[in-house]
Amino acid sequence: MKTAQEWISTMSGLVWGWPLLILLVGTGVYLTFLLRGLQFQELGHALHLALIKRKEEGAQGDISHFHALMTALAATVGTGNIAGVATAISIGGPGALFWMWMTGLVGMATKYAEAVLGVKYRIIDPRGEMNGGPQHYLTRGVGGTFGRVLGLLFAMFASVAAFGIGNMVQSNSVADALRASFRIDPLWTGVVIAALTGAVIIGGIRSIGRFAGFFVPLMIALYMAGSLVVLITNWRGIPDIFTYVIRDAFSPAAPVGGFAGASLMLGIRMGMARGVFSNESGLGTGGIAAAAAKTSEPVMQALVSMTQTFIDTIVVCSLTGFAIIATGAWKFVNPANGKGLTGAPLTIQAFSTGLPGDWGGYIVAAGLVLFAYSTLLGWAYYGERNIEYLLGERAIVPYRLIYVIASFLGAWVLTLPQIRGLQLVWDFADVMNGLMAFPNLVGLLLLSGVVAAETQKYLSRRGERVSRKITNKTVQRQQDVGRPSGT
């Protein structure tokens, strides 16, 4: 008879099988064609809105464009960017990185659509805060009994999943990294994480947004700097990156060193699965963060939101993958068992090869700690928005308290001998994440016409504004030319 662990593990494999991966990527491909490659044409403008303009004056909302983006990045830039990329390469080969890029590029269109709908169908809750996301655009946009059922299902799965992937798994990763690198007792790590998490989330989205606006750019910059140093010191291996990635993306990866080899389909599956886990495009979470932004234009915030997938997958995940391939760490043979490395140990091996002394291990450990903590904060907001949808405003404070306690428990379980309870939490959260995606993707496909219409209206208005500016400048130059000197 199967144990609960085996049942949930089996269910996780079924939920995250080919049907869901094809639906996730297929929705991104469909939206890419429907929007005529908007994520490529408007990427420069989107990055300008996100990083240069940063906010929209006088618009309704709780936080700026930039803080909404940083909140979304806080939730998605997590352990998957370090351990997830390494796992994809160690199992599927370097070609898996190519398929991560593909899911990221089409996932930008999915994230864009989620954000358009998140802002368009958001509501003002009893506390005067903006509240949106799939639970609302499924209910109000799709409408009817079907829409209400989809919204209810999404909210249930999301509010539960927040305790797994977004909470206990992250605090456990932090405690494990600190114990391995600095011999810190997981009990004390749990106490500190719970205190820091509670101090930030108790203030709601404004507090999370302000903290993320400072913390997330700093942690990404530090990790990118470490990755670039590794690449610079191993510059001779840089040509190997593109040789291996492109070649193995379309052919089976041959065994080499500690890498056992992989079939073409395994490389594709690992790249797609880890890419989706990393950027969350299709899970619906992007629409929740976008709904809090101060904006009068759903499309403007959506352009900002889609840069989250670009930064997460195309930038951060790529740097991890580049370091692993350029240093040859993916071929490394563990002398203890004669096998290759996987997960965080593989990334640590890459950074240790590229940096002197123990600095490589310290940077990866610090990255795991910072990335995991930021995920705790972002998912706290996602979870509370969905529990509010289900049970009302009165449930928010109890939910936050339980969330803080769960962050302590995730670290504390490491002090218990021979416990496998966390693996149960991880598999259960995987199932919840996958189940979140189904109602959301159905809603995105049904409401794709709304996304296209909103996009066309915005681009038309922007085109008219640009034309007026050009006309006004031309008239002004003509007047300046015709004006006598000295007047």
C-alpha positions in Angstrom: 0.0 0.0 0.0 1.3 3.4 -1.0 2.2 6.0 1.7 1.0 9.6 1.6 4.4 10.6 0.4 4.2 8.2 -2.5 0.7 9.2 -3.5 1.5 12.9 -3.5 4.8 12.3 -5.3 2.9 10.3 -8.0 0.3 13.1 -8.3 3.0 15.7 -8.7 4.5 13.8 -11.6 1.0 13.5 -13.2 0.2 17.2 -12.7 3.5 18.4 -14.0 3.6 16.0 -17.0 3.6 16.8 -20.7 -0.1 18.0 -20.9 0.4 20.9 -18.4 3.9 21.8 -19.9 2.4 21.9 -23.4 -0.6 23.9 -22.2 1.7 26.4 -20.4 4.1 26.9 -23.3 1.4 26.6 -25.9 -0.6 29.4 -24.3 2.6 31.6 -24.4 3.1 30.7 -28.1 -0.6 31.5 -28.9 -0.4 34.9 -27.0 2.9 35.7 -28.7 1.3 35.3 -32.2 -2.0 37.0 -31.1 0.0 40.1 -29.8 2.3 40.0 -32.8 5.5 39.5 -30.8 4.8 42.4 -28.5 7.3 41.2 -25.9 10.1 41.6 -28.5 8.9 44.8 -30.1 8.2 46.6 -26.8 10.9 45.2 -24.6 13.0 48.4 -24.7 9.9 50.6 -23.9 9.0 48.1 -21.1 12.4 48.3 -19.5 12.3 52.1 -19.7 8.9 52.1 -17.9 10.2 49.6 -15.3 13.6 50.9 -14.5 13.7 54.6 -15.7 10.2 56.1 -15.4 9.4 53.7 -12.5 6.0 55.3 -11.6 2.9 56.9 -13.0 1.9 60.1 -11.2 -1.7 60.6 -10.1 -2.9 57.1 -10.8 -4.9 54.9 -8.5 -3.1 52.0 -6.8 -1.0 51.1 -3.7 2.6 50.9 -5.0 4.6 52.2 -8.0 5.3 50.3 -11.2 8.8 49.6 -10.0 7.7 48.3 -6.6 5.1 46.1 -8.2 7.8 44.7 -10.4 10.2 44.2 -7.5 7.5 42.4 -5.5 6.9 40.0 -8.4 10.7 39.5 -8.8 10.9 38.9 -5.0 8.6 35.9 -5.4 10.1 34.4 -8.6 13.8 35.0 -8.1 14.3 32.2 -5.6 16.2 28.9 -5.1 15.1 27.8 -8.6 17.5 30.4 -10.1 20.4 28.6 -8.4 19.4 25.0 -7.6 16.7 24.7 -10.3 19.0 25.7 -13.2 21.7 23.3 -12.0 19.2 20.5 -11.7 18.0 21.1 -15.3 21.5 20.9 -16.7 22.7 18.0 -14.5 19.7 15.9 -15.7 18.9 17.2 -19.1 22.3 18.5 -20.2 23.3 22.0 -21.3 20.6 22.0 -24.0 18.1 22.4 -21.2 19.2 26.0 -20.8 18.0 26.7 -24.4 14.5 25.4 -23.6 14.5 27.5 -20.5 15.1 30.5 -22.7 12.2 29.5 -25.0 9.8 29.2 -22.1 11.0 32.6 -20.8 10.6 34.3 -24.1 7.0 33.0 -24.8 6.3 33.3 -21.0 6.8 37.0 -21.3 3.6 37.2 -23.4 1.8 35.0 -20.8 3.0 37.3 -17.9 1.9 40.3 -19.9 -1.6 38.9 -20.4 -1.9 38.1 -16.7 -1.0 41.6 -15.7 -3.4 43.3 -18.2 -6.3 41.3 -16.8 -5.0 41.7 -13.2 -5.2 45.5 -13.5 -8.3 45.6 -15.7 -10.5 43.5 -13.4 -9.0 44.6 -10.0 -11.3 45.9 -7.3 -10.9 48.2 -4.2 -11.2 46.1 -1.1 -12.8 47.3 2.2 -9.4 48.6 3.4 -9.1 50.8 0.3 -6.4 48.7 -1.3 -6.3 47.4 -4.8 -7.0 43.7 -5.1 -6.7 41.7 -8.3 -5.3 38.6 -9.9 -6.8 35.4 -11.5 -9.3 35.0 -8.7 -10.9 38.2 -9.8 -10.4 38.2 -13.6 -11.8 34.6 -13.7 -14.8 35.6 -11.6 -15.5 39.0 -13.2 -14.0 38.5 -16.7 -15.0 35.0 -17.6 -18.1 35.5 -15.5 -21.1 33.2 -14.8 -20.9 30.0 -12.8 -18.0 28.7 -14.7 -15.9 31.8 -14.0 -16.8 31.7 -10.3 -15.8 28.1 -10.1 -12.5 28.8 -11.8 -11.8 31.8 -9.5 -12.6 29.7 -6.4 -10.4 26.9 -7.5 -7.5 29.2 -8.2 -7.8 31.0 -4.8 -7.9 27.7 -2.9 -4.8 26.2 -4.6 -2.9 29.5 -4.4 -3.5 30.1 -0.7 -2.3 26.6 0.1 0.6 26.6 -2.3 2.0 29.7 -0.6 2.9 27.7 2.5 4.9 25.2 0.5 7.0 26.6 -2.4 6.6 30.1 -1.2 7.3 29.5 2.5 8.5 26.3 4.2 10.6 25.1 1.3 12.3 28.5 1.2 13.0 28.8 4.9 14.3 25.2 4.9 16.7 26.0 2.0 18.0 29.1 3.9 18.6 27.0 7.1 20.2 24.2 5.2 22.6 26.6 3.4 23.6 28.5 6.6 24.1 25.2 8.5 26.3 23.8 5.7 28.4 27.0 5.1 28.5 28.6 8.6 27.3 25.8 11.0 24.4 27.9 12.2 21.8 26.0 14.1 18.5 25.8 12.0 16.5 26.6 15.2 18.0 30.1 15.4 17.8 30.5 11.6 14.0 29.8 11.9 13.6 32.3 14.7 15.4 35.1 12.7 13.5 34.3 9.5 10.2 34.3 11.3 11.0 37.7 12.9 12.2 39.3 9.7 9.3 37.9 7.7 6.7 39.1 10.2 8.3 42.6 10.5 7.9 43.1 6.7 4.6 41.4 5.8 2.6 42.9 8.8 2.6 46.2 6.9 1.0 44.6 3.8 1.8 45.4 0.2 3.1 48.9 0.8 5.7 47.5 3.3 6.6 44.6 1.1 6.9 46.9 -2.0 9.2 49.3 -0.2 11.4 46.6 1.1 11.5 44.7 -2.2 12.3 48.0 -4.0 15.5 48.2 -2.0 16.3 44.5 -1.3 15.6 42.8 -4.7 17.8 45.0 -7.0 20.7 44.7 -4.5 20.5 40.9 -4.2 20.3 40.4 -8.0 23.2 42.8 -8.6 25.4 41.0 -6.1 24.6 37.6 -7.6 25.1 38.9 -11.1 28.5 40.4 -10.1 29.7 37.1 -8.7 28.5 35.2 -11.8 30.3 37.7 -14.1 33.6 37.3 -12.1 33.3 33.5 -12.5 32.8 34.0 -16.3 35.7 36.5 -16.6 38.1 34.2 -14.8 37.0 31.3 -16.9 36.8 33.2 -20.2 38.3 30.3 -22.2 35.2 28.3 -21.4 32.8 30.9 -22.8 32.7 29.5 -26.4 31.7 26.1 -24.9 28.5 27.7 -23.6 26.9 28.2 -26.9 28.5 25.1 -28.5 27.0 22.8 -25.9 23.7 24.7 -25.4 22.7 25.0 -29.1 24.0 21.5 -30.0 22.4 19.7 -27.1 19.1 21.5 -27.5 18.4 19.6 -30.7 20.3 16.3 -30.2 20.8 13.9 -27.3 23.5 15.0 -24.8 26.4 12.6 -24.7 27.8 11.3 -21.4 30.9 13.1 -20.3 32.7 13.1 -16.9 30.1 12.9 -14.1 27.3 13.7 -16.5 25.5 10.5 -17.4 24.0 11.8 -20.7 20.4 12.6 -21.6 17.8 12.1 -24.3 16.6 15.0 -26.4 13.1 14.8 -24.9 14.5 14.8 -21.3 16.5 17.9 -22.1 13.4 19.6 -23.4 11.2 18.6 -20.5 13.8 19.6 -17.8 14.4 23.0 -19.5 10.7 23.7 -19.9 9.7 22.5 -16.4 12.5 24.4 -14.5 11.9 27.5 -16.7 8.2 27.6 -15.7 9.1 27.0 -12.0 11.5 29.9 -12.1 9.5 32.6 -13.8 6.0 31.4 -12.8 4.5 32.6 -16.2 1.1 30.9 -16.4 0.7 30.3 -12.7 -1.2 33.6 -12.4 0.9 35.2 -9.6 2.1 38.0 -11.9 -1.5 39.4 -12.1 -1.7 39.7 -8.3 1.4 41.9 -8.0 0.4 44.0 -11.0 -3.0 44.8 -9.7 -1.5 46.7 -6.8 0.4 49.1 -9.0 -0.5 52.8 -9.3 -1.6 52.9 -12.9 -4.5 54.0 -15.1 -3.4 51.9 -18.0 -3.5 48.1 -17.7 -1.1 47.7 -20.6 1.5 50.1 -19.2 1.8 48.0 -16.0 1.7 44.8 -18.1 4.7 45.9 -20.1 6.5 46.5 -16.8 5.4 43.1 -15.4 6.6 41.1 -18.4 10.2 42.4 -17.8 10.1 40.2 -14.6 10.2 37.1 -16.7 13.0 38.5 -18.8 15.1 39.4 -15.8 14.4 36.2 -14.0 15.0 33.7 -16.8 16.9 35.4 -19.6 19.3 37.2 -17.2 19.6 35.5 -13.8 19.0 31.9 -14.8 21.3 32.3 -17.8 24.2 33.6 -15.6 23.9 30.5 -13.4 23.8 28.2 -16.4 26.8 30.0 -18.0 28.9 29.6 -14.9 28.1 25.9 -14.7 29.0 25.3 -18.3 32.0 27.6 -18.7 33.7 26.2 -15.7 33.0 22.6 -16.7 31.4 21.9 -13.4 28.6 20.0 -15.0 31.2 17.4 -16.0 32.6 17.2 -12.5 32.9 13.7 -10.9 32.2 13.5 -7.2 35.1 11.4 -5.8 32.9 10.2 -2.9 30.5 8.3 -5.2 31.9 8.6 -8.7 28.8 10.5 -9.9 28.1 14.1 -11.0 26.7 16.8 -8.9 23.2 18.3 -9.1 21.2 21.2 -7.5 22.9 23.8 -5.3 26.1 21.7 -4.9 26.7 21.9 -8.7 26.3 25.7 -8.6 28.7 25.8 -5.6 31.2 23.7 -7.5 31.0 26.1 -10.5 31.5 29.2 -8.4 34.3 27.6 -6.3 36.1 26.7 -9.6 35.9 30.3 -10.7 36.6 32.1 -7.5 39.5 31.9 -5.0 39.3 30.1 -1.6 35.8 29.6 -0.2 34.3 32.7 -1.9 32.4 30.6 -4.4 30.6 28.7 -1.7 29.9 31.8 0.3 28.4 33.7 -2.7 26.1 30.8 -3.6 25.1 30.4 0.1 24.4 34.1 0.3 22.4 34.0 -2.9 20.3 31.1 -1.7 19.6 32.9 1.6 18.6 36.2 -0.1 16.7 34.7 -3.0 14.7 32.3 -0.7 13.9 35.1 1.8 12.6 37.4 -1.0 10.4 34.5 -2.2 8.9 34.3 1.3 7.9 37.9 1.2 6.4 37.9 -2.3 4.3 34.7 -1.8 3.0 36.1 1.6 1.2 38.7 -0.4 -0.1 36.2 -3.0 -1.4 34.0 -0.3 -3.2 36.6 1.7 -4.9 38.1 -1.4 -6.4 34.7 -2.2 -7.4 33.9 1.4 -9.1 37.3 1.5 -11.0 36.3 -1.6 -12.1 33.1 0.0 -12.8 34.2 3.6 -12.9 38.0 3.6 -10.8 40.7 5.3 -11.0 39.1 8.7 -8.8 36.2 7.6 -5.8 38.3 6.6 -4.2 38.8 10.0 -4.6 35.2 11.1 -3.2 34.1 7.7 -0.1 36.3 8.2 0.5 34.9 11.7 0.2 31.3 10.5 2.5 32.2 7.6 5.2 33.5 10.0 4.9 30.4 12.1 5.2 28.2 9.0 8.4 30.0 8.0 9.9 29.0 11.4 8.8 25.4 11.1 10.4 25.1 7.6 13.8 25.7 9.2 13.1 23.9 12.5 12.4 20.6 10.9 16.1 20.3 10.0 16.7 19.7 13.7 14.6 16.6 13.7 16.5 13.4 12.9 15.5 11.4 9.8 12.4 13.5 9.0 11.1 13.5 5.4 8.1 15.7 6.1 9.5 18.6 4.1 9.7 16.4 0.9 6.0 15.8 1.5 5.5 19.6 1.7 7.5 20.2 -1.4 5.6 17.6 -3.5 2.3 18.9 -2.2 3.2 22.4 -3.1 4.2 21.3 -6.5 0.8 19.8 -7.0 -0.9 23.0 -5.8 1.3 25.1 -8.1 0.3 22.9 -11.1 -3.4 23.0 -10.2 -3.2 26.8 -9.9 -2.1 26.9 -13.5 -5.1 25.1 -15.0 -7.9 27.5 -14.2 -5.6 30.5 -14.9 -4.6 29.2 -18.3 -8.2 28.5 -19.2 -9.1 32.1 -18.2 -6.2 33.5 -20.3 -7.3 31.7 -23.4 -11.0 32.7 -22.9 -10.0 36.4 -22.2 -7.2 36.6 -24.8 -9.5 38.8 -27.0 -9.8 41.3 -24.1 -6.0 41.4 -23.8 -5.6 42.0 -27.5 -8.2 44.8 -27.5 -6.6 46.6 -24.5 -3.2 46.3 -26.2 -4.5 47.8 -29.5 -6.1 50.7 -27.7 -3.0 51.6 -25.7 -0.7 51.3 -28.8 -3.1 53.5 -30.8 -3.2 56.2 -28.1 0.6 56.1 -27.7 1.0 56.4 -31.4 -1.2 59.5 -31.4 0.7 61.1 -28.5 4.0 60.5 -30.3 2.6 62.0 -33.5 1.5 65.1 -31.6 4.8 65.5 -29.9 6.6 65.3 -33.3 4.2 67.8 -34.8 4.6 70.2 -31.9 8.4 70.0 -32.1 8.4 70.6 -35.9 6.1 73.7 -35.5 8.4 75.0 -32.7 11.5 74.6 -34.8 9.8 76.4 -37.8 8.8 79.2 -35.5 12.4 79.5 -34.1 13.8 79.6 -37.6 11.4 82.4 -38.6 11.9 84.5 -35.4 14.3 87.4 -35.8 17.5 87.1 -33.8 17.6 88.9 -30.5 13.8 88.7 -30.0 
